[in-house]
Structure formats: C-alpha cells, structure tokens
Amino acid sequence: METKEYLTLSALNHRIRKTFEEKFPQPLWVVAEISEIKINASGHCYLELIEKKLDSDLPAAKARAAIWAYTFRMLKPYFETTAGRPLAPGLKVLVQAEITFHEVYGYTLTIKDIDPAYTVGEMALKRKEIIERLQKEGILTMNKNLPFPLVPQNIAIISSETAAGYQDFVHQLNNNPWKYRFNHTLFPAIMQGPEVEDTLIEALENIYEREEDFDVVVIIRGGGSQADLSSFDNYRLAEHIAQFPLPVLTGIGHEKDETVTDLVAYTNLKTPTAVAEFILDRVRNFEEEVIGTAGIIFQMAEKQISTCNNKLRHFVYEMNNQLLNRLSGHVRKLDNIKQKLYYLSGKTLQGKKHQLSKYIRELEQGAGKYLEWNRQKTEMFTPEMTRLAKQYFTVRKHQLTILGKSLSYLDPVNVLSRGYSITRFRGHALKRSKDVGPGELLNTKLFEGEIKSKTIK
C-alpha cells in the first residue's frame, strides 16, 4: 500500500502563520463595523468586527480583534474625545491592525491605532441619512407642528430616577415663584449606553397608553460626556418621537450639540432646568394674557357703562319734559270735564228726583193692591193645603215604618242569630277561599262567641 504524504494540523497552522508573517509584515488600515465589544478585568478590549452586505444586514465578512490593555488605555480617551462617542456595537471604524495567526487561537487582528476622524465622518453621514429618511417619509416636523397646550400642567417625564437633571427639573417646576401647581409622572429609562434606544421607546409606548392623562412629554438627562449623546442619533427613536401625539420637549444636550432626537422634538433645550423654565414661561404668558384681556374687557365695560348712563340721563330728562307737558294738558281737560259734570249732574239729578217721586207714589198704590189680592188668594187655598199636607205626612210615616222593619231584618246581629257567621282574615271579611293560603290564621264570628282556626295545608 502506497503511503500518502500528509501534514499535522500544527504543521499546517505553522505554515499559515509563516505565510501571514511574510504577506503582511506591516500593520494595515482596515474599515469594519463593531459587532461586539467586551472589556475584561485586566483592561484588554476584545471585539468582533463585521462587514455587511450592501443589500442587507447579513455579514459579508467577520474577524476577531483585540486591543491590548496598554494600547486601549491610550486609544479609548483619545477616540471618545475626538469622535464624541465611545466605541460601541454598530459603530463603523477605521483601525490600524497587525494580522496575526496563532496555531491554537487562529486568525486575529491586533489593533494598534484607530482613526476617529473616519468615524466622525461616518457618524455625520449616518446622521444625515437619518434626517433625509425622516424628511422623505414626511415625519421630520410632525411633532413640531402639534398645537402646544395653553396651560401644560400634566407632564410625563422620561428620565433616570437617580439623575441629578431629573431632580433639578422637578425642583424648578415645583418651587416656582408664582405657586403654579403641576402633575408630573416619571417613566424611568436608561439615559446613556446601548440600552437608551429600547428603554426610551418603551417609556414612550407606556405614555401613549395613557395619552389622555398628559399634556406634554419631557425627555431629560443630567450632565454627561459628549460621547453619551450618540445614542440619541437614532432613527427608531427619532421616528417614535416625531410621530408621537403629544408635544415632546428635550433637555439632553450641551451648549453646542443637537441630536436627531432634539431635531424631531417639538422644541429642544439645553438642560432640564431650561425645559422647566420653558413650561413655566408658557403658563406665565397665558396668565398675563388672561390678566391683560380682563383689563381690556374691564375698560371697555366701564366705557360702555358710562355711555349708557349718559344716554339714560338724557332719556330721563326728555321723558320728564314730555310727561310734564302731557300732564299739564290733561289737567286742563279734566278741569273742563269737571265743570261740565257739575252742571249736567245738577240738572239731571233734579229731573230724576221728580221722576223718582212719581215712581214712589205709583209703587205705593200698586203694592197695596197686590198685597190685598195675595191675602185673599191665601185664605182661599189654606184648607186644601192643610188637607194635602196631612195626607203627605201619613204616607211618609208608613214608608218609614216599612224601612225600619227591613233594616232590623238586615241587622248583622239578627243575621248571625239565624245561623250565619262572618270569617275574617287579617282583619278583613273573607269572601273567597282563594284569597288565603294553607296554614293561615282565620277568625270566625258567630251569634254568640268567636272561633279561631287555620286553613288546611
């Protein structure tokens, strides 16, 4: 049997290592995206670098990388200060690396340097792409176009409960010199690091479920490095804020920084205290407008009342003159009528007096004749009226006797004496057996005595 030539795995890996050392004797500059990053207790930084396919998020290439502790201690602050954000997953970087191959651990990139200027350019490009995407979708200014409440008193706060900025905001709001009162509810979120996006979106969704309870939403954070602001240049977060149905106020940046989150919010302010002052100014402006409007209304009312008083006085003066003129004319007419009445009434009374005397004489003569005629007529009918009256009373007396006997016969006592009885149920005479149920107590009245009984069940 022919013996085949072969290599051991270690010999193969040794050859590969030699090939790497020959082909890549000097460090190379490599562009890649950080997929994972870990810093161990010794200070070494271990990364997984990837390159994604152009048409998807699937990786086209992967490599392990390491920044040894002594190098990482120098690169970390330099990168964060220049780029304005820490090394983190999703960040595109330009690194200078030695390509090494170890027989046991395989292929590794040992990073010697990082160019933060490249990352800054990538971040600016990414930020520009996010803004253009929001504009293309027509949502960039949606939150800014919402009507702001006249008196924002119910406030939903997204912040870290332990953040100094949150405490400053609440203190500034509650201890205002005008004694305005506000209702505020905290929706806790992580305000720095890789969890910012997810926790802020979760807080917004929780507020949305109680939308009717709030007037505005406030996103605030305390002081921090510029690098911490990178988490707020995020499309998903910006999309949620831009389309949120309540005005969103932000106080997350520094004097020279404006994140995409700030850009899509209703308004952005530099500090939590400035956000509180913005809300207080809105309430104060509304109060001053109300006071000013009340003053204008009061002045207009006074002017109107004064005008009406002048018109009323003039009207009263005119009415008095007209009434006096009319009364004077009526007084003269009444005097004339009174004189005419005196003359006519005297003349009329004299004639009526003669006529009345004549009527009295005629009445006296007629009354005497009428009384005499009635007297004679009464004497003629008196015997007949007496006879008829006696006959009427005799008939009525006989009818009363018959009625008395009938009443005596119908007397309940006489009825009971003939063997009848009266049965009562609950104090009332019982007429039908269906009116009582089984076991009911009955009371039966006899001519002599009473009997108590119960109905059969």
C-alpha positions as CSV (number, residue, x, y, z in Angstrom):
1,M,0.0,0.0,0.0
2,E,1.3,3.4,-1.0
3,T,2.0,5.8,1.8
4,K,0.4,9.3,1.3
5,E,2.2,12.4,2.3
6,Y,0.4,14.5,5.0
7,L,0.8,17.3,7.4
8,T,-0.1,17.5,11.0
9,L,-2.6,20.3,11.9
10,S,0.0,22.1,13.9
11,A,2.4,22.0,11.0
12,L,-0.3,23.3,8.7
13,N,-1.1,26.1,11.1
14,H,2.6,26.9,11.4
15,R,2.8,27.2,7.6
16,I,-0.2,29.5,7.6
17,R,1.3,31.6,10.3
18,K,4.6,31.9,8.3
19,T,2.5,32.9,5.3
20,F,0.7,35.6,7.2
21,E,4.0,37.0,8.6
22,E,5.5,37.0,5.0
23,K,2.5,38.5,3.3
24,F,1.5,41.0,6.0
25,P,4.8,42.2,7.6
26,Q,3.4,45.6,8.4
27,P,0.1,46.8,10.1
28,L,-2.8,47.6,7.7
29,W,-5.6,50.1,7.9
30,V,-8.9,48.2,7.8
31,V,-12.5,49.5,7.7
32,A,-15.1,47.5,9.6
33,E,-18.2,47.7,11.9
34,I,-18.0,46.7,15.5
35,S,-20.4,43.9,16.1
36,E,-19.5,43.0,19.7
37,I,-17.1,44.6,22.2
38,K,-16.0,43.4,25.7
39,I,-13.5,44.8,28.1
40,N,-12.2,42.3,30.7
41,A,-10.9,42.9,34.2
42,S,-7.3,43.1,33.0
43,G,-8.2,46.0,30.7
44,H,-7.9,44.2,27.4
45,C,-10.6,45.0,24.8
46,Y,-11.9,42.2,22.6
47,L,-14.0,43.0,19.6
48,E,-15.8,41.2,16.8
49,L,-15.6,43.1,13.5
50,I,-18.0,42.6,10.6
51,E,-18.6,43.9,7.1
52,K,-22.3,43.8,6.0
53,K,-23.5,43.1,2.5
54,L,-24.7,46.1,0.5
55,D,-28.2,44.9,0.1
56,S,-28.9,43.5,3.6
57,D,-27.7,43.4,7.2
58,L,-26.2,39.9,6.7
59,P,-22.4,39.8,7.3
60,A,-20.1,39.5,4.3
61,A,-17.0,39.0,6.5
62,K,-16.1,38.6,10.1
63,A,-12.9,38.8,12.2
64,R,-11.8,38.8,15.8
65,A,-9.8,41.7,17.0
66,A,-8.1,42.7,20.2
67,I,-6.7,45.9,21.8
68,W,-4.3,45.1,24.5
69,A,-4.6,47.0,27.8
70,Y,-1.6,49.3,27.4
71,T,-2.8,50.4,24.0
72,F,-6.5,50.6,24.9
73,R,-5.7,52.9,27.8
74,M,-4.4,55.5,25.3
75,L,-6.8,54.9,22.4
76,K,-10.1,55.0,24.4
77,P,-10.0,58.6,25.8
78,Y,-8.4,59.9,22.5
79,F,-11.2,58.3,20.4
80,E,-14.0,59.4,22.7
81,T,-12.8,63.0,22.9
82,T,-12.3,63.3,19.2
83,A,-15.3,61.3,17.9
84,G,-17.7,62.4,20.6
85,R,-18.8,58.9,21.5
86,P,-17.4,55.7,22.9
87,L,-16.6,52.5,21.0
88,A,-19.8,50.6,20.8
89,P,-21.7,48.0,18.6
90,G,-22.9,49.4,15.3
91,L,-20.1,51.9,15.1
92,K,-18.0,51.9,11.9
93,V,-14.3,52.4,12.5
94,L,-11.0,52.7,10.6
95,V,-8.4,50.7,12.5
96,Q,-4.7,50.0,12.1
97,A,-4.1,46.4,12.8
98,E,-1.5,43.7,12.7
99,I,-2.7,40.5,11.1
100,T,-1.6,37.5,13.2
101,F,-2.3,33.8,13.1
102,H,-1.8,31.6,16.1
103,E,-1.7,27.8,15.8
104,V,-4.3,27.4,18.6
105,Y,-6.3,30.6,18.5
106,G,-6.4,31.2,14.8
107,Y,-6.7,34.5,12.9
108,T,-6.8,37.7,14.9
109,L,-6.4,41.4,14.2
110,T,-4.3,43.2,16.9
111,I,-5.4,46.8,16.8
112,K,-2.6,49.4,17.2
113,D,-4.5,52.6,16.3
114,I,-7.9,54.0,15.5
115,D,-8.7,57.0,13.3
116,P,-11.6,58.9,15.0
117,A,-11.9,61.3,12.0
118,Y,-13.2,58.4,9.9
119,T,-15.8,57.6,12.5
120,V,-16.8,61.2,12.8
121,G,-17.4,61.3,9.1
122,E,-19.4,58.1,9.2
123,M,-21.5,59.4,12.1
124,A,-22.2,62.6,10.3
125,L,-23.1,60.7,7.2
126,K,-25.4,58.3,9.2
127,R,-27.0,61.3,10.9
128,K,-27.6,63.0,7.5
129,E,-29.1,59.8,6.2
130,I,-31.4,59.5,9.2
131,I,-32.6,63.2,8.7
132,E,-33.1,62.7,4.9
133,R,-35.1,59.5,5.6
134,L,-37.3,61.3,8.1
135,Q,-37.8,64.1,5.6
136,K,-38.6,61.7,2.8
137,E,-41.2,59.9,5.0
138,G,-42.8,63.3,5.8
139,I,-42.5,62.9,9.6
140,L,-39.4,65.2,10.4
141,T,-41.5,68.1,11.6
142,M,-44.7,66.3,12.7
143,N,-44.2,66.8,16.4
144,K,-43.2,70.4,15.9
145,N,-46.5,71.1,14.1
146,L,-48.6,69.9,17.0
147,P,-50.6,72.5,18.9
148,F,-49.0,73.3,22.3
149,P,-51.4,73.3,25.2
150,L,-52.2,76.8,26.6
151,V,-51.5,75.6,30.2
152,P,-49.3,72.4,30.3
153,Q,-49.9,71.1,33.8
154,N,-49.9,67.3,33.3
155,I,-46.3,66.3,32.4
156,A,-44.9,62.8,31.5
157,I,-41.2,62.7,32.3
158,I,-38.8,60.3,30.7
159,S,-35.5,60.2,32.7
160,S,-33.4,58.2,35.1
161,E,-34.9,58.4,38.6
162,T,-31.5,59.0,40.1
163,A,-30.3,61.6,37.6
164,A,-29.5,65.0,39.0
165,G,-31.1,66.5,36.0
166,Y,-34.5,64.9,36.9
167,Q,-34.2,66.3,40.4
168,D,-33.3,69.8,39.1
169,F,-36.3,69.7,36.7
170,V,-38.8,68.7,39.4
171,H,-37.4,71.3,41.9
172,Q,-37.5,74.1,39.4
173,L,-41.1,73.2,38.4
174,N,-42.5,72.8,41.9
175,N,-40.8,75.7,43.5
176,N,-41.8,78.4,41.0
177,P,-42.4,81.9,42.4
178,W,-46.0,82.1,41.0
179,K,-47.1,79.0,43.0
180,Y,-48.3,77.2,39.9
181,R,-49.1,73.5,40.5
182,F,-48.2,70.7,38.2
183,N,-48.9,67.0,38.0
184,H,-45.8,65.0,36.8
185,T,-45.3,61.3,36.4
186,L,-41.8,59.7,35.9
187,F,-41.4,56.9,33.3
188,P,-37.9,55.6,34.1
189,A,-35.4,55.0,31.3
190,I,-31.7,54.4,30.9
191,M,-30.2,57.7,29.6
192,Q,-26.7,56.5,28.5
193,G,-25.2,53.4,26.9
194,P,-26.5,50.8,24.5
195,E,-30.0,50.5,26.2
196,V,-31.0,54.1,25.7
197,E,-33.0,53.4,22.5
198,D,-35.0,50.4,23.8
199,T,-35.9,51.9,27.2
200,L,-36.9,55.3,25.8
201,I,-39.1,53.7,23.2
202,E,-40.7,51.5,25.9
203,A,-41.3,54.6,28.0
204,L,-43.0,56.4,25.1
205,E,-45.2,53.4,24.5
206,N,-46.2,53.4,28.1
207,I,-47.1,57.1,28.0
208,Y,-49.1,56.5,24.7
209,E,-51.3,54.1,26.6
210,R,-52.2,56.9,29.0
211,E,-52.2,59.7,26.4
212,E,-55.3,61.5,27.8
213,D,-53.6,61.9,31.2
214,F,-50.9,64.2,29.9
215,D,-50.3,67.5,28.1
216,V,-46.7,67.2,27.2
217,V,-43.8,64.7,27.3
218,V,-40.3,65.7,28.7
219,I,-37.1,63.8,27.9
220,I,-34.3,65.0,30.2
221,R,-30.9,63.8,31.4
222,G,-28.2,65.3,33.7
223,G,-24.7,66.1,32.8
224,G,-22.5,63.7,30.9
225,S,-19.9,63.4,28.3
226,Q,-20.5,64.3,24.7
227,A,-20.0,60.6,23.8
228,D,-23.2,59.7,25.7
229,L,-25.3,61.8,23.2
230,S,-24.6,59.4,20.3
231,S,-27.4,57.1,21.5
232,F,-29.9,59.9,20.6
233,D,-28.8,60.0,16.9
234,N,-31.0,57.0,16.2
235,Y,-33.7,56.5,13.5
236,R,-36.0,54.3,15.5
237,L,-36.1,56.7,18.5
238,A,-36.5,59.7,16.2
239,E,-39.3,58.0,14.3
240,H,-41.3,57.4,17.6
241,I,-40.8,61.0,18.9
242,A,-41.6,62.6,15.5
243,Q,-45.0,60.8,15.3
244,F,-45.9,61.0,19.0
245,P,-49.3,62.6,19.5
246,L,-48.2,64.9,22.4
247,P,-45.6,67.7,22.1
248,V,-42.1,66.3,23.2
249,L,-39.6,68.6,24.9
250,T,-36.0,67.6,25.2
251,G,-33.2,68.6,27.6
252,I,-30.5,66.1,26.9
253,G,-27.6,68.0,25.2
254,H,-24.9,70.5,25.8
255,E,-24.5,74.1,24.5
256,K,-23.1,73.1,21.1
257,D,-24.8,69.8,20.5
258,E,-28.1,68.9,18.7
259,T,-29.0,65.3,18.3
260,V,-31.6,63.9,15.8
261,T,-33.8,63.4,18.8
262,D,-33.6,67.2,19.5
263,L,-34.2,67.9,15.9
264,V,-37.6,66.0,15.7
265,A,-38.9,67.1,19.1
266,Y,-41.4,70.0,19.5
267,T,-38.6,72.0,20.9
268,N,-35.2,71.3,22.4
269,L,-33.5,73.0,25.3
270,K,-30.0,72.5,26.7
271,T,-30.7,71.5,30.3
272,P,-33.6,70.1,32.3
273,T,-33.8,73.4,34.2
274,A,-34.3,75.2,30.9
275,V,-37.1,72.8,30.0
276,A,-38.8,73.6,33.3
277,E,-38.4,77.3,32.6
278,F,-39.9,76.9,29.1
279,I,-43.1,75.3,30.7
280,L,-43.3,77.9,33.4
281,D,-42.9,80.7,30.8
282,R,-45.8,79.2,28.8
283,V,-48.1,79.2,31.8
284,R,-47.0,82.6,32.9
285,N,-47.6,84.0,29.4
286,F,-51.1,82.6,29.4
287,E,-51.8,84.1,32.8
288,E,-50.5,87.5,31.7
289,E,-52.7,87.3,28.5
290,V,-55.7,86.5,30.7
291,I,-55.0,89.4,33.0
292,G,-54.4,91.8,30.1
293,T,-57.6,90.6,28.4
294,A,-59.5,91.0,31.6
295,G,-58.2,94.6,31.9
296,I,-59.2,95.5,28.4
297,I,-62.7,94.0,29.0
298,F,-63.0,96.0,32.2
299,Q,-62.0,99.2,30.5
300,M,-64.5,98.6,27.6
301,A,-67.2,97.7,30.1
302,E,-66.6,100.9,32.1
303,K,-66.7,103.0,28.9
304,Q,-69.9,101.3,27.8
305,I,-71.5,101.8,31.2
306,S,-70.5,105.5,31.2
307,T,-72.0,105.9,27.7
308,C,-75.2,104.1,28.7
309,N,-75.5,106.2,31.8
310,N,-75.3,109.5,29.8
311,K,-77.9,108.2,27.3
312,L,-80.1,107.1,30.2
313,R,-79.9,110.5,31.9
314,H,-80.7,112.3,28.6
315,F,-83.6,110.0,28.1
316,V,-85.0,110.5,31.6
317,Y,-84.7,114.3,31.1
318,E,-86.6,114.2,27.8
319,M,-89.3,111.9,29.3
320,N,-89.8,114.2,32.3
321,N,-90.3,117.2,29.9
322,Q,-92.8,115.2,27.7
323,L,-94.7,113.9,30.7
324,L,-95.0,117.3,32.3
325,N,-96.3,118.8,29.1
326,R,-98.8,115.9,28.6
327,L,-99.9,116.1,32.3
328,S,-100.5,119.8,32.1
329,G,-102.8,119.4,29.0
330,H,-104.7,116.5,30.7
331,V,-105.2,118.7,33.9
332,R,-106.8,121.4,31.8
333,K,-109.0,118.9,30.1
334,L,-110.0,117.4,33.4
335,D,-110.9,120.8,34.8
336,N,-113.2,121.4,31.9
337,I,-114.8,118.0,32.2
338,K,-115.3,118.5,35.9
339,Q,-117.2,121.8,35.4
340,K,-119.4,120.2,32.7
341,L,-120.1,117.3,35.0
342,Y,-121.1,119.6,37.9
343,Y,-123.6,121.4,35.6
344,L,-125.0,118.3,33.9
345,S,-125.3,116.3,37.1
346,G,-127.2,119.0,38.9
347,K,-129.7,119.3,36.1
348,T,-130.0,115.6,35.7
349,L,-130.5,115.0,39.4
350,Q,-133.3,117.5,39.6
351,G,-135.2,115.8,36.8
352,K,-134.6,112.3,38.3
353,K,-135.8,113.5,41.6
354,H,-139.2,114.4,40.2
355,Q,-139.4,111.1,38.3
356,L,-138.5,109.2,41.4
357,S,-141.2,110.8,43.4
358,K,-143.7,109.8,40.8
359,Y,-142.4,106.2,40.8
360,I,-142.7,106.0,44.6
361,R,-146.3,107.1,44.5
362,E,-147.2,104.5,41.8
363,L,-145.4,101.8,43.7
364,E,-147.2,102.5,47.0
365,Q,-150.6,102.3,45.2
366,G,-149.6,99.1,43.3
367,A,-148.1,97.4,46.3
368,G,-151.3,97.8,48.4
369,K,-153.5,96.3,45.6
370,Y,-151.0,93.4,45.1
371,L,-150.9,92.6,48.9
372,E,-154.7,92.6,49.2
373,W,-155.0,90.2,46.2
374,N,-152.5,87.8,47.7
375,R,-154.2,87.8,51.1
376,Q,-157.5,86.8,49.5
377,K,-155.9,84.1,47.4
378,T,-154.1,82.7,50.5
379,E,-157.3,82.5,52.5
380,M,-158.9,80.6,49.6
381,F,-156.2,77.9,49.4
382,T,-155.4,77.4,53.1
383,P,-158.0,74.5,53.8
384,E,-156.8,72.5,50.7
385,M,-153.1,72.9,51.6
386,T,-153.8,71.7,55.1
387,R,-155.5,68.5,53.8
388,L,-152.7,67.7,51.4
389,A,-150.0,68.2,54.0
390,K,-151.7,65.7,56.4
391,Q,-152.0,63.2,53.6
392,Y,-148.3,63.6,52.6
393,F,-147.0,63.1,56.2
394,T,-149.3,59.9,56.7
395,V,-147.7,58.3,53.5
396,R,-144.2,59.1,54.6
397,K,-144.8,57.7,58.1
398,H,-146.0,54.4,56.6
399,Q,-142.9,54.2,54.4
400,L,-140.5,54.9,57.3
401,T,-142.2,52.0,59.3
402,I,-141.5,49.6,56.4
403,L,-137.9,50.7,56.1
404,G,-137.3,50.3,59.8
405,K,-138.5,46.7,59.7
406,S,-136.3,46.0,56.7
407,L,-133.2,47.5,58.4
408,S,-133.9,45.4,61.5
409,Y,-134.1,42.3,59.4
410,L,-130.7,43.1,57.8
411,D,-129.0,43.9,61.1
412,P,-125.8,41.6,61.2
413,V,-126.8,40.5,64.8
414,N,-130.2,39.3,63.5
415,V,-128.4,37.6,60.5
416,L,-126.0,35.9,62.9
417,S,-128.9,34.7,65.1
418,R,-130.3,32.8,62.1
419,G,-127.2,30.6,62.0
420,Y,-124.9,32.7,59.7
421,S,-121.3,33.6,60.6
422,I,-118.6,36.1,59.4
423,T,-115.0,34.8,58.8
424,R,-112.2,37.4,58.9
425,F,-108.6,37.1,57.5
426,R,-106.1,39.7,58.7
427,G,-108.9,42.0,59.9
428,H,-111.0,41.9,56.8
429,A,-114.1,39.8,55.9
430,L,-113.1,36.8,53.8
431,K,-115.2,36.5,50.6
432,R,-113.3,33.9,48.5
433,S,-111.4,30.8,49.6
434,K,-108.6,31.5,47.0
435,D,-107.7,34.7,48.9
436,V,-105.9,32.6,51.7
437,G,-103.1,30.1,51.5
438,P,-102.6,27.0,53.6
439,G,-101.8,27.4,57.3
440,E,-103.3,30.9,57.5
441,L,-105.0,32.0,60.8
442,L,-108.8,32.8,60.4
443,N,-111.2,34.4,62.9
444,T,-114.9,33.3,62.6
445,K,-117.6,35.5,64.3
446,L,-120.9,33.6,65.5
447,F,-124.0,35.0,67.0
448,E,-122.5,34.1,70.4
449,G,-118.7,34.0,70.5
450,E,-115.8,33.6,68.1
451,I,-113.8,30.6,66.7
452,K,-110.1,30.8,65.7
453,S,-109.0,28.3,63.0
454,K,-106.2,27.6,60.5
455,T,-106.6,26.6,56.9
456,I,-105.6,23.1,55.9
457,K,-102.1,22.7,54.2
